[in-house]
Amino acid sequence: MSQLMKAVEITTPGGPEVLQLCERPMPVAGPGQVVIRLAWAGVNRPDALQRAGNYAPPPTASDLPGLEGAGEIVAVGAGVDSWKPGDMVCALLPGGGYAEYVATPAAHCLPIPAGMGLREAACLPETYFTVWTNVFMRGGLSAGERFLVHGGSSGIGTTAIQLAHAFGARVFTTVGSPDKAAACTKLGAERAVIYTEEDFVDVLRDEGGADLILDMVGGLYLPRNLRALADDGRLVQIAFLQGPKIEVNFAQVMARRLTITGSTLRPQSDLAKARIAEGLRTHVWPLLESGHIGPVMDSEFPLAQASAAHARMESSGHIGKIVLKVA
């Protein structure tokens, strides 16, 4: 009979209150997998989408929310020689992070950056995997280019600003308040546009247009993003807070040689995610270990108060990452 662990499950699709503490069987390490005893788990927008019934987990994934965490490996499956029990890691998870134990592919684990605690490390995987693959691998951002990221004070935003700045890009962002603008400029944004006061299209066009835009808003931002791009510019779409459907005149895409692309992380293959992890380990982990960049921490909640963590995230009052204390 398998041992039981504490976890937070989605009792029914709905608001934050549907997240309830429960007991579940402990996961077992399958081939190529490790089991981690989590100390901390990150809270992300896809968790809230899943909770609301709008983002189903892949067929093979846990139905529990939670896409990142940090802790100690307690078991390894067949074929795993990169990690051993006792190793401390942070990891991208297929799901199941709102729990005391989680199974994930060994290739999706990364070492805790030197000098960083587990609380901060738990906030790295989901946002850093997302930003690295979309801004650098897919978007091809290079030094000297003008880069715009919307929602600069979010976990994705604070990560994208720091990484783009560290790799030599000129960084612009949109935010909802002066305190968020101040936080973003401190992280390396050249200009933080408060969207209730200024039009980011005008700001970027005055600078010559954005070479690359990372957007998670969608909706009415889609045609505005195209206008804000420089000729030969690229738009990378990673979410749709305002919806995925809008009327767009594609003639400008042809005339100005624009590129529109995008991705979601969770449905990608284990191999694709392993390649992203390798890129992070090579190019980004040294920056984390040197202290040049790091996660911006907003707040922490006990695992049992996951609903309060979701309410905090959906209020959009946060700056940076929200975490759950598991152990």
C-alpha beads as a LAMMPS data file, in Angstrom:
LAMMPS data file: protein, C-alpha beads

327 atoms
326 bonds

1 atom types
1 bond types

-500.0 500.0 xlo xhi
-500.0 500.0 ylo yhi
-500.0 500.0 zlo zhi

Masses

1 110.0

Atoms # bond

1 1 1 0.000 0.000 0.000
2 1 1 1.447 3.374 -1.033
3 1 1 2.153 6.068 1.523
4 1 1 -0.011 9.166 1.560
5 1 1 1.120 12.771 1.254
6 1 1 -0.539 16.142 1.720
7 1 1 -1.524 17.925 -1.486
8 1 1 -3.839 20.658 -2.745
9 1 1 -6.353 19.575 -5.356
10 1 1 -8.841 21.331 -7.619
11 1 1 -12.147 20.066 -6.254
12 1 1 -14.160 21.489 -9.169
13 1 1 -13.462 24.163 -11.777
14 1 1 -13.907 27.618 -10.260
15 1 1 -12.372 30.416 -8.207
16 1 1 -9.506 30.203 -5.692
17 1 1 -11.807 28.670 -3.068
18 1 1 -11.995 25.362 -5.008
19 1 1 -8.373 24.630 -4.009
20 1 1 -8.579 22.291 -1.019
21 1 1 -6.070 20.341 1.060
22 1 1 -6.277 16.573 0.552
23 1 1 -4.275 13.363 0.883
24 1 1 -2.930 11.577 -2.180
25 1 1 -0.706 8.541 -2.772
26 1 1 2.968 9.467 -3.020
27 1 1 4.252 9.390 -6.610
28 1 1 6.674 6.712 -7.803
29 1 1 9.692 7.414 -10.022
30 1 1 9.103 5.960 -13.477
31 1 1 11.876 5.356 -16.020
32 1 1 13.885 8.538 -16.504
33 1 1 12.141 10.253 -13.607
34 1 1 13.010 11.433 -10.116
35 1 1 10.777 11.986 -7.088
36 1 1 11.398 15.253 -5.223
37 1 1 10.401 16.015 -1.641
38 1 1 9.336 19.608 -2.226
39 1 1 10.253 22.395 0.172
40 1 1 8.695 25.173 -1.924
41 1 1 6.435 25.355 -4.979
42 1 1 5.970 28.283 -7.370
43 1 1 2.537 29.702 -8.219
44 1 1 1.914 30.633 -11.864
45 1 1 -0.866 31.879 -14.144
46 1 1 -1.294 28.460 -15.815
47 1 1 -2.184 27.051 -12.357
48 1 1 -5.067 29.518 -12.148
49 1 1 -6.154 28.716 -15.711
50 1 1 -6.169 24.999 -14.850
51 1 1 -8.118 25.703 -11.646
52 1 1 -10.731 27.641 -13.656
53 1 1 -11.113 24.722 -16.070
54 1 1 -9.390 26.444 -18.999
55 1 1 -6.059 24.586 -19.181
56 1 1 -6.303 20.812 -18.994
57 1 1 -3.129 18.963 -17.940
58 1 1 -1.537 16.611 -20.502
59 1 1 -3.010 13.078 -20.366
60 1 1 0.034 11.613 -18.573
61 1 1 0.414 14.461 -16.027
62 1 1 -0.884 14.728 -12.479
63 1 1 -4.235 16.502 -12.122
64 1 1 -2.769 18.486 -9.220
65 1 1 -1.695 22.047 -10.081
66 1 1 1.901 23.219 -9.777
67 1 1 4.521 23.495 -12.551
68 1 1 7.705 24.268 -10.604
69 1 1 9.327 23.648 -7.254
70 1 1 12.511 22.978 -5.338
71 1 1 13.558 20.349 -2.832
72 1 1 15.458 17.112 -2.286
73 1 1 15.510 14.128 -4.617
74 1 1 14.374 11.071 -2.646
75 1 1 14.088 8.467 -5.424
76 1 1 15.365 7.941 -8.973
77 1 1 13.837 5.785 -11.684
78 1 1 15.463 3.362 -14.100
79 1 1 18.046 4.922 -16.394
80 1 1 18.696 8.016 -14.266
81 1 1 22.393 8.612 -13.645
82 1 1 22.448 12.427 -13.610
83 1 1 20.978 12.718 -10.100
84 1 1 20.950 10.691 -6.892
85 1 1 18.893 10.705 -3.694
86 1 1 19.979 13.588 -1.492
87 1 1 20.633 16.005 -4.382
88 1 1 18.945 19.397 -4.005
89 1 1 17.289 20.619 -7.202
90 1 1 14.731 22.933 -8.691
91 1 1 12.605 21.464 -11.447
92 1 1 10.070 22.114 -14.157
93 1 1 7.083 19.886 -13.369
94 1 1 4.416 18.383 -15.644
95 1 1 1.948 19.127 -12.814
96 1 1 1.633 18.004 -9.210
97 1 1 3.692 20.752 -7.574
98 1 1 1.093 21.621 -4.928
99 1 1 2.119 18.556 -2.910
100 1 1 4.763 17.235 -0.538
101 1 1 6.241 14.952 -3.226
102 1 1 6.277 15.134 -7.016
103 1 1 7.637 13.046 -9.905
104 1 1 9.247 14.744 -12.897
105 1 1 11.701 13.846 -15.691
106 1 1 15.279 13.923 -14.390
107 1 1 16.315 16.002 -17.410
108 1 1 13.973 18.797 -16.294
109 1 1 15.849 19.284 -12.999
110 1 1 18.529 21.906 -12.494
111 1 1 20.939 22.426 -9.601
112 1 1 20.140 25.062 -6.984
113 1 1 22.263 28.055 -8.054
114 1 1 25.173 28.611 -5.668
115 1 1 24.256 31.079 -2.962
116 1 1 20.508 30.797 -3.570
117 1 1 17.934 29.355 -1.164
118 1 1 15.299 26.769 -2.047
119 1 1 12.537 29.378 -1.714
120 1 1 14.026 31.507 -4.506
121 1 1 15.096 28.521 -6.603
122 1 1 11.526 27.164 -6.604
123 1 1 10.554 30.279 -8.605
124 1 1 13.043 29.769 -11.419
125 1 1 11.885 26.885 -13.653
126 1 1 8.494 27.886 -15.088
127 1 1 9.429 31.494 -15.823
128 1 1 13.032 30.890 -16.906
129 1 1 12.112 27.964 -19.187
130 1 1 9.335 30.119 -20.711
131 1 1 11.461 33.225 -21.203
132 1 1 14.542 31.390 -22.478
133 1 1 12.659 29.396 -25.091
134 1 1 10.436 32.257 -26.285
135 1 1 12.713 35.297 -26.101
136 1 1 16.031 33.729 -27.055
137 1 1 15.451 30.382 -28.803
138 1 1 12.243 31.306 -30.668
139 1 1 12.453 35.107 -30.676
140 1 1 16.194 35.274 -31.386
141 1 1 16.805 38.367 -29.255
142 1 1 20.314 39.722 -29.666
143 1 1 22.393 42.512 -28.086
144 1 1 21.424 46.036 -29.101
145 1 1 17.887 45.131 -30.165
146 1 1 14.816 46.886 -28.761
147 1 1 12.737 44.434 -26.701
148 1 1 9.241 45.038 -25.299
149 1 1 7.691 42.749 -22.698
150 1 1 4.172 43.381 -21.484
151 1 1 3.280 42.866 -17.823
152 1 1 6.758 43.751 -16.622
153 1 1 6.001 43.241 -12.925
154 1 1 4.810 39.631 -13.378
155 1 1 7.029 36.608 -12.851
156 1 1 7.538 36.339 -16.621
157 1 1 8.051 40.084 -16.932
158 1 1 10.648 40.457 -14.180
159 1 1 12.542 37.473 -15.589
160 1 1 12.404 38.706 -19.196
161 1 1 13.565 42.219 -18.253
162 1 1 16.593 40.907 -16.362
163 1 1 17.626 38.344 -18.978
164 1 1 17.175 40.684 -21.949
165 1 1 19.150 43.408 -20.149
166 1 1 21.885 40.940 -19.156
167 1 1 22.291 39.888 -22.804
168 1 1 22.620 43.477 -23.992
169 1 1 19.162 44.352 -25.340
170 1 1 17.388 47.667 -24.809
171 1 1 14.383 46.773 -22.661
172 1 1 10.935 48.385 -22.613
173 1 1 7.906 47.199 -20.664
174 1 1 4.293 48.026 -19.801
175 1 1 2.974 48.197 -16.232
176 1 1 -0.118 49.375 -14.382
177 1 1 1.300 51.653 -11.677
178 1 1 4.259 53.901 -10.738
179 1 1 5.574 51.452 -8.112
180 1 1 5.610 48.664 -10.705
181 1 1 7.356 51.003 -13.155
182 1 1 10.021 51.773 -10.555
183 1 1 10.563 48.065 -9.867
184 1 1 10.996 47.329 -13.584
185 1 1 13.476 50.141 -14.265
186 1 1 15.497 48.953 -11.274
187 1 1 15.692 45.518 -12.931
188 1 1 17.052 46.946 -16.178
189 1 1 14.128 48.314 -18.181
190 1 1 15.108 51.494 -20.011
191 1 1 11.484 52.625 -20.034
192 1 1 8.427 51.342 -18.148
193 1 1 5.251 52.586 -19.814
194 1 1 2.281 52.963 -17.453
195 1 1 -0.446 51.816 -19.821
196 1 1 -3.181 53.945 -18.232
197 1 1 -1.144 57.100 -18.931
198 1 1 0.742 56.453 -22.201
199 1 1 0.371 54.392 -25.369
200 1 1 3.181 51.866 -25.703
201 1 1 2.765 52.017 -29.508
202 1 1 3.731 55.708 -29.560
203 1 1 6.631 55.179 -27.148
204 1 1 8.116 52.307 -29.170
205 1 1 7.576 53.971 -32.545
206 1 1 9.425 57.050 -31.255
207 1 1 12.361 54.717 -30.504
208 1 1 12.279 53.138 -33.962
209 1 1 9.928 50.260 -33.120
210 1 1 10.429 47.051 -31.183
211 1 1 12.588 44.346 -32.760
212 1 1 10.927 41.771 -30.490
213 1 1 7.746 41.814 -28.386
214 1 1 6.847 39.177 -25.791
215 1 1 3.111 39.321 -25.112
216 1 1 0.764 37.454 -22.797
217 1 1 -2.187 39.880 -23.065
218 1 1 -3.559 39.234 -26.551
219 1 1 -6.968 40.668 -27.408
220 1 1 -6.750 44.334 -28.381
221 1 1 -2.975 44.248 -27.825
222 1 1 -2.474 42.095 -30.933
223 1 1 -2.984 44.813 -33.608
224 1 1 -1.249 47.376 -31.365
225 1 1 1.767 45.072 -31.012
226 1 1 2.059 44.858 -34.800
227 1 1 2.010 48.661 -35.041
228 1 1 4.682 48.888 -32.318
229 1 1 7.063 46.544 -34.161
230 1 1 9.952 47.789 -36.269
231 1 1 10.191 46.531 -39.860
232 1 1 11.370 42.884 -39.746
233 1 1 10.191 42.754 -36.100
234 1 1 9.020 39.617 -34.301
235 1 1 6.006 39.099 -32.030
236 1 1 6.069 36.102 -29.687
237 1 1 2.712 35.277 -28.077
238 1 1 2.705 33.148 -24.900
239 1 1 -0.771 33.708 -23.398
240 1 1 -4.073 35.512 -23.921
241 1 1 -5.294 37.296 -20.795
242 1 1 -7.662 39.311 -23.014
243 1 1 -8.560 36.479 -25.388
244 1 1 -7.061 34.889 -28.537
245 1 1 -9.443 36.250 -31.204
246 1 1 -9.216 39.675 -32.842
247 1 1 -9.391 41.139 -36.351
248 1 1 -5.924 41.920 -37.734
249 1 1 -4.898 43.367 -41.106
250 1 1 -2.174 40.995 -42.314
251 1 1 -1.136 43.239 -45.205
252 1 1 1.290 45.002 -42.839
253 1 1 2.855 41.640 -41.961
254 1 1 3.803 41.249 -45.623
255 1 1 4.726 44.871 -46.315
256 1 1 6.892 45.199 -43.197
257 1 1 8.162 41.578 -43.137
258 1 1 6.867 40.918 -39.612
259 1 1 7.054 37.533 -37.897
260 1 1 4.294 36.287 -35.586
261 1 1 5.013 33.178 -33.549
262 1 1 4.325 31.783 -30.093
263 1 1 4.350 28.727 -27.901
264 1 1 3.082 27.148 -24.725
265 1 1 5.522 25.243 -22.570
266 1 1 3.492 22.472 -20.976
267 1 1 2.466 20.475 -24.095
268 1 1 6.033 20.356 -25.462
269 1 1 7.867 17.037 -25.463
270 1 1 10.107 15.947 -22.604
271 1 1 13.047 16.142 -25.019
272 1 1 12.225 19.750 -25.989
273 1 1 12.084 20.724 -22.318
274 1 1 15.359 18.907 -21.641
275 1 1 17.008 21.001 -24.385
276 1 1 15.680 24.195 -22.803
277 1 1 17.079 23.041 -19.432
278 1 1 20.479 22.484 -21.023
279 1 1 20.435 25.969 -22.525
280 1 1 19.573 27.474 -19.145
281 1 1 22.311 25.536 -17.388
282 1 1 24.904 26.730 -19.920
283 1 1 23.880 30.349 -20.491
284 1 1 21.712 31.487 -17.559
285 1 1 22.788 29.589 -14.442
286 1 1 26.190 31.384 -14.373
287 1 1 24.319 34.716 -14.299
288 1 1 22.185 33.513 -11.373
289 1 1 25.231 32.249 -9.498
290 1 1 27.091 35.534 -10.008
291 1 1 24.117 37.476 -8.625
292 1 1 23.660 39.457 -11.857
293 1 1 20.039 38.308 -12.051
294 1 1 17.615 36.592 -9.677
295 1 1 13.945 35.997 -8.972
296 1 1 11.907 38.922 -7.651
297 1 1 9.952 37.617 -4.663
298 1 1 6.473 38.951 -3.903
299 1 1 4.933 36.794 -1.175
300 1 1 4.723 33.329 0.359
301 1 1 1.816 31.257 1.649
302 1 1 1.596 27.872 3.389
303 1 1 0.538 25.021 1.100
304 1 1 -2.851 24.875 2.870
305 1 1 -3.464 28.510 1.836
306 1 1 -2.985 27.973 -1.898
307 1 1 -6.357 29.644 -2.455
308 1 1 -5.039 32.870 -0.877
309 1 1 -1.959 32.668 -3.107
310 1 1 -4.202 32.422 -6.179
311 1 1 -6.316 35.360 -5.004
312 1 1 -3.114 37.394 -4.609
313 1 1 -1.972 36.497 -8.130
314 1 1 -5.327 37.245 -9.725
315 1 1 -5.535 40.627 -7.985
316 1 1 -2.511 41.599 -10.146
317 1 1 -1.177 43.562 -7.185
318 1 1 1.946 41.416 -6.972
319 1 1 5.419 42.286 -8.192
320 1 1 7.384 39.114 -9.016
321 1 1 6.833 35.599 -7.784
322 1 1 4.421 34.030 -5.311
323 1 1 5.446 30.775 -3.579
324 1 1 3.898 28.056 -1.453
325 1 1 5.824 26.753 1.557
326 1 1 5.407 22.985 1.352
327 1 1 7.789 21.730 4.057

Bonds

1 1 1 2
2 1 2 3
3 1 3 4
4 1 4 5
5 1 5 6
6 1 6 7
7 1 7 8
8 1 8 9
9 1 9 10
10 1 10 11
11 1 11 12
12 1 12 13
13 1 13 14
14 1 14 15
15 1 15 16
16 1 16 17
17 1 17 18
18 1 18 19
19 1 19 20
20 1 20 21
21 1 21 22
22 1 22 23
23 1 23 24
24 1 24 25
25 1 25 26
26 1 26 27
27 1 27 28
28 1 28 29
29 1 29 30
30 1 30 31
31 1 31 32
32 1 32 33
33 1 33 34
34 1 34 35
35 1 35 36
36 1 36 37
37 1 37 38
38 1 38 39
39 1 39 40
40 1 40 41
41 1 41 42
42 1 42 43
43 1 43 44
44 1 44 45
45 1 45 46
46 1 46 47
47 1 47 48
48 1 48 49
49 1 49 50
50 1 50 51
51 1 51 52
52 1 52 53
53 1 53 54
54 1 54 55
55 1 55 56
56 1 56 57
57 1 57 58
58 1 58 59
59 1 59 60
60 1 60 61
61 1 61 62
62 1 62 63
63 1 63 64
64 1 64 65
65 1 65 66
66 1 66 67
67 1 67 68
68 1 68 69
69 1 69 70
70 1 70 71
71 1 71 72
72 1 72 73
73 1 73 74
74 1 74 75
75 1 75 76
76 1 76 77
77 1 77 78
78 1 78 79
79 1 79 80
80 1 80 81
81 1 81 82
82 1 82 83
83 1 83 84
84 1 84 85
85 1 85 86
86 1 86 87
87 1 87 88
88 1 88 89
89 1 89 90
90 1 90 91
91 1 91 92
92 1 92 93
93 1 93 94
94 1 94 95
95 1 95 96
96 1 96 97
97 1 97 98
98 1 98 99
99 1 99 100
100 1 100 101
101 1 101 102
102 1 102 103
103 1 103 104
104 1 104 105
105 1 105 106
106 1 106 107
107 1 107 108
108 1 108 109
109 1 109 110
110 1 110 111
111 1 111 112
112 1 112 113
113 1 113 114
114 1 114 115
115 1 115 116
116 1 116 117
117 1 117 118
118 1 118 119
119 1 119 120
120 1 120 121
121 1 121 122
122 1 122 123
123 1 123 124
124 1 124 125
125 1 125 126
126 1 126 127
127 1 127 128
128 1 128 129
129 1 129 130
130 1 130 131
131 1 131 132
132 1 132 133
133 1 133 134
134 1 134 135
135 1 135 136
136 1 136 137
137 1 137 138
138 1 138 139
139 1 139 140
140 1 140 141
141 1 141 142
142 1 142 143
143 1 143 144
144 1 144 145
145 1 145 146
146 1 146 147
147 1 147 148
148 1 148 149
149 1 149 150
150 1 150 151
151 1 151 152
152 1 152 153
153 1 153 154
154 1 154 155
155 1 155 156
156 1 156 157
157 1 157 158
158 1 158 159
159 1 159 160
160 1 160 161
161 1 161 162
162 1 162 163
163 1 163 164
164 1 164 165
165 1 165 166
166 1 166 167
167 1 167 168
168 1 168 169
169 1 169 170
170 1 170 171
171 1 171 172
172 1 172 173
173 1 173 174
174 1 174 175
175 1 175 176
176 1 176 177
177 1 177 178
178 1 178 179
179 1 179 180
180 1 180 181
181 1 181 182
182 1 182 183
183 1 183 184
184 1 184 185
185 1 185 186
186 1 186 187
187 1 187 188
188 1 188 189
189 1 189 190
190 1 190 191
191 1 191 192
192 1 192 193
193 1 193 194
194 1 194 195
195 1 195 196
196 1 196 197
197 1 197 198
198 1 198 199
199 1 199 200
200 1 200 201
201 1 201 202
202 1 202 203
203 1 203 204
204 1 204 205
205 1 205 206
206 1 206 207
207 1 207 208
208 1 208 209
209 1 209 210
210 1 210 211
211 1 211 212
212 1 212 213
213 1 213 214
214 1 214 215
215 1 215 216
216 1 216 217
217 1 217 218
218 1 218 219
219 1 219 220
220 1 220 221
221 1 221 222
222 1 222 223
223 1 223 224
224 1 224 225
225 1 225 226
226 1 226 227
227 1 227 228
228 1 228 229
229 1 229 230
230 1 230 231
231 1 231 232
232 1 232 233
233 1 233 234
234 1 234 235
235 1 235 236
236 1 236 237
237 1 237 238
238 1 238 239
239 1 239 240
240 1 240 241
241 1 241 242
242 1 242 243
243 1 243 244
244 1 244 245
245 1 245 246
246 1 246 247
247 1 247 248
248 1 248 249
249 1 249 250
250 1 250 251
251 1 251 252
252 1 252 253
253 1 253 254
254 1 254 255
255 1 255 256
256 1 256 257
257 1 257 258
258 1 258 259
259 1 259 260
260 1 260 261
261 1 261 262
262 1 262 263
263 1 263 264
264 1 264 265
265 1 265 266
266 1 266 267
267 1 267 268
268 1 268 269
269 1 269 270
270 1 270 271
271 1 271 272
272 1 272 273
273 1 273 274
274 1 274 275
275 1 275 276
276 1 276 277
277 1 277 278
278 1 278 279
279 1 279 280
280 1 280 281
281 1 281 282
282 1 282 283
283 1 283 284
284 1 284 285
285 1 285 286
286 1 286 287
287 1 287 288
288 1 288 289
289 1 289 290
290 1 290 291
291 1 291 292
292 1 292 293
293 1 293 294
294 1 294 295
295 1 295 296
296 1 296 297
297 1 297 298
298 1 298 299
299 1 299 300
300 1 300 301
301 1 301 302
302 1 302 303
303 1 303 304
304 1 304 305
305 1 305 306
306 1 306 307
307 1 307 308
308 1 308 309
309 1 309 310
310 1 310 311
311 1 311 312
312 1 312 313
313 1 313 314
314 1 314 315
315 1 315 316
316 1 316 317
317 1 317 318
318 1 318 319
319 1 319 320
320 1 320 321
321 1 321 322
322 1 322 323
323 1 323 324
324 1 324 325
325 1 325 326
326 1 326 327
